[in-house]
Amino acid sequence: MTIQKNISLASFNTFGLEATAKEFTTIHSVEEAQALIASGVFQKQRVLLLGGGSNILLTKNFDGLVARIAITGKKVIHKHDAHVVLKVGAGENWHELVMYCVENNWGGVENLSLIPGTMGAAPMQNIGAYGVEIKDVIEEVEAVEISTGNIKTFSNAECRFGYRESIFKQEAKDKFIITGVTLRLTTKDHHFNCSYGAVHDTMIALGHDVPSVRAVSDSVIHIRRSKLPDPAVIGNAGSFFKNPTVHADTFEALKKTYPTIPSYPAGDMIKVPAAWLIEQCGWKGKRFNNIGVHQLQALVLVNYGGGEGEKIWELAMNIQASVRDKFNITLHPEVNVI
């Protein structure tokens, strides 16, 4: 394990923002994570744990150690008639893992195709798309406790998953290094969720008459590519804000003023698409020098090249204020602001 000095983070965040880490290292195994903790580095300075860099906004240089998690590997723990239990290293690329599952006809993560990032970040954020969340297939999460170096295994219930939330963003924040995640996937009698958004219609348009793991994945990929910019082309972190939820009576009041307001059920609450709220405030497609709001998806803030994280954060706060003023709804960032 090597610790480097003054390393550019531009290639380690999907916004492509220029920032420098005072120190930088890469963790390739559980043992390396434990060795780093034992070295006392965590007690001496700030530490930023980094996966694929797809969910962060760097607003300044990082005056501490950036530790990139690059623990790879996929191992079948159990394979039964109806399901397979798969342990995945925290550094595995998420979309590549989904494609691996699609190739094996293992169901459960096909709706989460093309989401950027790594396996380790998925439970932290409880990533979700098109009616499915990662919590639906997680059996347990393995992590190293920073204060002791001990390995702890969190059950699904212990992860306390919520909407884009988990214990790793709350009580356990900055206390653990996620090293591996165990998934339970179906091998037959798959339950497909095709009702969200345009998944079903897209599946039919692509020539898939019957739902399958591949058909759903193909549809989701097609939809995402038609709406969302490729970070390799235009710097972005995907959805910048969470979709807000409101009480039913609040939604009914909104609907009287805005009859076309879209919504989705969310338990006892009503979920309102943040993209719609932002678009109604006139932000969609707006560009401010090197940054802006994507022309096809108002939920995505972009760096056209040479943009600054501080300016993107300023734009985000302006969007938040305008939505609050117009709808009395507060948008909360989905990305982590550093």
C-alpha positions as CSV (number, residue, x, y, z in Angstrom):
1,M,0.0,0.0,0.0
2,T,1.5,3.3,-1.2
3,I,0.5,6.8,-0.1
4,Q,1.0,9.4,-2.8
5,K,1.2,13.2,-2.3
6,N,-0.7,16.0,-4.0
7,I,-2.7,13.8,-6.4
8,S,-5.3,15.2,-8.9
9,L,-8.8,13.9,-8.4
10,A,-10.1,15.0,-11.8
11,S,-10.1,11.4,-13.1
12,F,-11.6,10.0,-9.9
13,N,-14.9,11.9,-10.0
14,T,-17.5,11.7,-12.7
15,F,-18.1,15.5,-12.7
16,G,-14.5,15.7,-13.9
17,L,-13.8,18.5,-11.5
18,E,-10.2,19.5,-10.7
19,A,-9.3,19.1,-7.1
20,T,-6.1,17.9,-5.3
21,A,-5.8,15.4,-2.5
22,K,-3.1,16.1,0.0
23,E,-2.5,12.3,0.2
24,F,-4.0,9.4,-1.9
25,T,-3.9,5.7,-1.6
26,T,-5.8,2.7,-3.1
27,I,-7.2,-0.2,-1.0
28,H,-7.2,-3.5,-2.8
29,S,-8.2,-5.9,0.0
30,V,-9.7,-6.2,3.4
31,E,-6.2,-6.7,4.8
32,E,-5.0,-3.4,3.3
33,A,-8.0,-1.6,4.8
34,Q,-7.1,-3.0,8.2
35,A,-3.4,-2.1,7.7
36,L,-4.3,1.5,6.8
37,I,-6.4,1.8,10.0
38,A,-3.6,0.2,12.1
39,S,-1.1,2.8,10.7
40,G,-2.9,5.5,12.5
41,V,-3.6,7.6,9.4
42,F,-7.3,7.8,10.2
43,Q,-6.5,9.4,13.5
44,K,-4.0,12.0,12.1
45,Q,-6.1,13.7,9.4
46,R,-9.4,13.8,7.5
47,V,-10.1,10.8,5.3
48,L,-12.3,10.6,2.3
49,L,-13.4,7.1,1.2
50,L,-13.8,7.0,-2.6
51,G,-15.5,4.5,-4.8
52,G,-16.3,5.3,-8.4
53,G,-16.6,9.0,-7.7
54,S,-20.1,9.1,-9.2
55,N,-21.9,10.6,-6.2
56,I,-19.6,13.4,-5.0
57,L,-19.2,17.1,-5.7
58,L,-15.7,18.3,-5.0
59,T,-15.9,22.0,-4.1
60,K,-12.3,22.4,-3.1
61,N,-9.0,20.6,-2.6
62,F,-9.1,17.9,0.0
63,D,-6.7,18.6,2.8
64,G,-6.3,15.0,4.0
65,L,-6.1,11.4,2.7
66,V,-8.3,10.1,-0.1
67,A,-8.6,6.3,0.1
68,R,-10.0,4.8,-3.1
69,I,-11.7,1.4,-2.5
70,A,-10.7,-1.0,-5.3
71,I,-11.5,-4.4,-3.7
72,T,-12.7,-6.6,-6.5
73,G,-14.0,-10.2,-6.9
74,K,-17.3,-12.1,-7.3
75,K,-17.9,-15.3,-5.4
76,V,-21.0,-17.6,-5.4
77,I,-21.6,-18.4,-1.8
78,H,-24.7,-20.6,-2.4
79,K,-26.7,-21.6,-5.5
80,H,-30.0,-23.2,-5.0
81,D,-32.9,-24.1,-7.3
82,A,-34.6,-20.7,-7.1
83,H,-31.8,-18.3,-6.1
84,V,-28.1,-17.6,-5.9
85,V,-26.2,-15.8,-3.2
86,L,-23.3,-13.8,-4.5
87,K,-20.6,-11.9,-2.6
88,V,-19.1,-9.0,-4.4
89,G,-16.1,-6.8,-3.7
90,A,-16.8,-3.2,-2.8
91,G,-14.6,-2.0,-5.7
92,E,-16.5,-3.8,-8.5
93,N,-18.0,-1.6,-11.1
94,W,-21.8,-1.6,-10.5
95,H,-23.0,-1.7,-14.1
96,E,-20.5,-4.4,-15.1
97,L,-21.8,-6.4,-12.2
98,V,-25.4,-6.0,-13.4
99,M,-24.3,-7.1,-16.9
100,Y,-22.6,-10.2,-15.3
101,C,-25.9,-11.0,-13.6
102,V,-27.9,-10.5,-16.8
103,E,-25.5,-12.9,-18.7
104,N,-26.2,-15.5,-16.0
105,N,-29.9,-14.8,-16.1
106,W,-29.9,-13.9,-12.4
107,G,-32.8,-11.5,-11.6
108,G,-33.1,-8.6,-9.1
109,V,-30.8,-5.9,-10.3
110,E,-31.8,-5.5,-14.0
111,N,-33.7,-2.3,-13.3
112,L,-30.5,-0.8,-11.9
113,S,-28.6,-1.1,-15.2
114,L,-26.3,1.7,-16.2
115,I,-26.1,3.3,-12.8
116,P,-22.6,4.6,-12.4
117,G,-20.4,3.8,-9.4
118,T,-19.2,0.8,-7.4
119,M,-20.7,-2.0,-5.4
120,G,-19.5,-0.5,-2.1
121,A,-21.4,2.8,-2.7
122,A,-24.6,1.0,-3.6
123,P,-25.8,0.1,-0.1
124,M,-24.6,3.3,1.4
125,Q,-26.9,5.3,-1.0
126,N,-29.5,2.5,-1.3
127,I,-29.3,3.1,-5.1
128,G,-32.6,2.8,-6.9
129,A,-34.2,3.2,-10.3
130,Y,-37.4,2.3,-12.1
131,G,-39.2,0.9,-9.1
132,V,-36.3,-1.1,-7.6
133,E,-33.8,-0.4,-4.9
134,I,-30.6,-2.3,-4.0
135,K,-32.1,-3.1,-0.5
136,D,-34.4,-5.5,-2.3
137,V,-31.6,-7.9,-3.0
138,I,-29.0,-7.2,-0.3
139,E,-28.5,-10.0,2.2
140,E,-25.6,-8.5,4.1
141,V,-22.9,-5.9,4.0
142,E,-19.3,-6.5,5.2
143,A,-17.4,-3.6,6.6
144,V,-14.2,-2.9,8.6
145,E,-14.8,-0.8,11.7
146,I,-12.4,2.2,11.6
147,S,-12.0,2.5,15.4
148,T,-10.9,-1.1,15.9
149,G,-10.0,-2.6,12.5
150,N,-12.5,-5.4,13.2
151,I,-14.7,-6.9,10.5
152,K,-18.5,-6.4,11.1
153,T,-21.3,-7.9,9.0
154,F,-24.5,-5.9,8.8
155,S,-27.7,-7.8,8.0
156,N,-30.3,-6.2,5.6
157,A,-32.3,-5.0,8.6
158,E,-29.2,-3.6,10.4
159,C,-28.4,-1.5,7.3
160,R,-31.6,0.5,8.1
161,F,-32.3,1.2,4.5
162,G,-34.6,4.1,3.5
163,Y,-35.1,6.2,0.4
164,R,-31.5,6.9,-0.7
165,E,-30.5,6.3,2.9
166,S,-28.8,3.7,5.1
167,I,-27.1,3.4,8.4
168,F,-23.9,4.2,6.6
169,K,-25.1,7.8,5.9
170,Q,-26.5,8.2,9.4
171,E,-25.2,6.6,12.7
172,A,-22.4,4.6,11.0
173,K,-21.2,7.5,8.8
174,D,-17.4,7.7,8.7
175,K,-17.1,4.8,11.1
176,F,-16.8,1.9,8.6
177,I,-15.1,1.0,5.3
178,I,-17.5,-1.2,3.3
179,T,-15.5,-4.0,1.8
180,G,-18.0,-6.4,0.3
181,V,-21.7,-6.9,-0.3
182,T,-23.7,-10.1,-0.5
183,L,-26.7,-10.3,-2.8
184,R,-29.5,-12.7,-3.1
185,L,-30.7,-13.0,-6.7
186,T,-33.3,-15.2,-8.4
187,T,-32.4,-17.9,-10.9
188,K,-36.0,-18.6,-12.0
189,D,-39.5,-17.4,-11.5
190,H,-38.2,-13.8,-11.6
191,H,-40.4,-11.0,-10.5
192,F,-40.1,-8.2,-13.0
193,N,-41.0,-4.6,-12.3
194,C,-41.9,-3.1,-15.7
195,S,-44.6,-0.6,-14.6
196,Y,-42.3,2.3,-13.6
197,G,-41.8,5.0,-16.3
198,A,-41.6,3.8,-19.8
199,V,-39.9,0.4,-19.1
200,H,-42.8,-1.7,-20.5
201,D,-43.4,0.3,-23.6
202,T,-39.7,0.5,-24.4
203,M,-39.3,-3.2,-23.9
204,I,-42.0,-3.8,-26.5
205,A,-40.5,-1.2,-28.9
206,L,-37.2,-3.1,-28.7
207,G,-38.9,-6.3,-29.8
208,H,-39.1,-8.0,-26.4
209,D,-42.6,-9.5,-26.3
210,V,-42.1,-11.3,-23.0
211,P,-40.3,-9.8,-19.9
212,S,-37.0,-11.3,-19.1
213,V,-33.9,-10.3,-17.2
214,R,-32.2,-9.1,-20.4
215,A,-35.3,-7.5,-21.8
216,V,-35.8,-5.3,-18.7
217,S,-32.1,-4.4,-18.6
218,D,-32.1,-3.5,-22.3
219,S,-35.1,-1.3,-21.8
220,V,-33.6,0.5,-18.8
221,I,-30.3,1.1,-20.6
222,H,-32.1,2.4,-23.7
223,I,-34.1,4.9,-21.6
224,R,-31.2,6.1,-19.5
225,R,-29.0,6.6,-22.6
226,S,-31.8,8.6,-24.3
227,K,-32.2,10.9,-21.2
228,L,-29.0,11.1,-19.3
229,P,-25.6,12.4,-20.4
230,D,-22.6,10.0,-20.4
231,P,-20.1,11.2,-17.7
232,A,-17.3,10.3,-20.1
233,V,-18.6,13.0,-22.5
234,I,-20.2,15.6,-20.1
235,G,-19.2,15.7,-16.5
236,N,-22.1,14.9,-14.1
237,A,-23.1,12.8,-11.1
238,G,-26.5,11.6,-12.4
239,S,-29.5,12.8,-10.4
240,F,-28.3,15.6,-8.2
241,F,-31.4,15.8,-6.0
242,K,-33.6,13.2,-4.4
243,N,-37.2,13.0,-5.4
244,P,-39.1,14.6,-2.5
245,T,-42.0,13.0,-0.8
246,V,-45.0,14.9,0.6
247,H,-48.1,14.1,2.6
248,A,-51.3,13.2,0.6
249,D,-53.1,16.4,1.7
250,T,-50.1,18.5,0.6
251,F,-50.1,16.8,-2.7
252,E,-53.9,17.3,-3.2
253,A,-53.4,21.0,-2.5
254,L,-50.6,21.2,-5.1
255,K,-52.7,19.3,-7.6
256,K,-55.4,22.0,-7.4
257,T,-52.9,24.6,-8.5
258,Y,-50.9,22.3,-10.8
259,P,-53.3,19.7,-12.3
260,T,-50.6,18.0,-14.4
261,I,-48.2,17.4,-11.5
262,P,-46.9,13.8,-11.7
263,S,-46.6,11.5,-8.7
264,Y,-45.8,8.0,-7.5
265,P,-46.9,6.3,-4.3
266,A,-44.3,6.0,-1.6
267,G,-45.9,4.2,1.3
268,D,-48.0,6.6,3.2
269,M,-46.5,9.5,1.3
270,I,-46.6,10.7,-2.3
271,K,-43.3,11.0,-4.3
272,V,-43.1,14.0,-6.7
273,P,-40.4,13.9,-9.4
274,A,-37.7,16.5,-8.6
275,A,-37.0,16.9,-12.3
276,W,-40.6,18.1,-12.9
277,L,-40.4,20.7,-10.1
278,I,-37.0,22.0,-11.4
279,E,-38.3,22.2,-15.0
280,Q,-41.4,24.1,-13.9
281,C,-39.1,26.7,-12.3
282,G,-37.4,27.2,-15.7
283,W,-34.0,25.6,-15.0
284,K,-34.0,22.9,-17.7
285,G,-31.3,23.5,-20.3
286,K,-29.9,26.6,-18.6
287,R,-26.2,27.1,-19.0
288,F,-23.9,29.3,-17.0
289,N,-20.5,29.5,-18.7
290,N,-19.0,26.0,-18.1
291,I,-21.8,24.5,-16.0
292,G,-25.5,24.1,-16.2
293,V,-28.7,22.0,-16.1
294,H,-28.9,19.3,-18.7
295,Q,-31.1,20.1,-21.6
296,L,-32.9,16.7,-21.6
297,Q,-33.0,16.0,-17.8
298,A,-33.5,18.8,-15.4
299,L,-32.4,16.6,-12.5
300,V,-28.8,16.4,-13.8
301,L,-26.3,19.3,-13.2
302,V,-23.4,19.2,-15.6
303,N,-19.8,20.3,-16.0
304,Y,-19.2,21.1,-19.7
305,G,-15.5,21.3,-19.1
306,G,-13.4,23.5,-16.8
307,G,-16.3,24.1,-14.4
308,E,-15.8,24.6,-10.7
309,G,-17.5,22.5,-8.0
310,E,-18.2,25.6,-6.0
311,K,-20.2,27.1,-8.9
312,I,-22.2,23.9,-9.3
313,W,-23.0,23.9,-5.7
314,E,-24.1,27.6,-6.0
315,L,-26.3,26.6,-8.9
316,A,-27.8,23.7,-6.9
317,M,-28.7,26.0,-4.0
318,N,-30.3,28.5,-6.4
319,I,-32.4,25.7,-7.8
320,Q,-33.3,24.5,-4.3
321,A,-34.4,28.0,-3.4
322,S,-36.6,28.5,-6.4
323,V,-38.4,25.2,-6.0
324,R,-39.0,26.0,-2.3
325,D,-40.4,29.4,-3.2
326,K,-42.7,28.1,-5.9
327,F,-43.9,24.8,-4.4
328,N,-43.0,25.0,-0.7
329,I,-41.0,21.8,-1.2
330,T,-37.3,21.5,-0.2
331,L,-35.1,19.5,-2.5
332,H,-32.3,17.6,-0.8
333,P,-29.1,16.7,-2.6
334,E,-28.5,13.1,-3.5
335,V,-24.7,13.7,-4.1
336,N,-22.2,14.1,-1.3
337,V,-20.8,17.6,-1.2
338,I,-17.1,17.7,-0.2
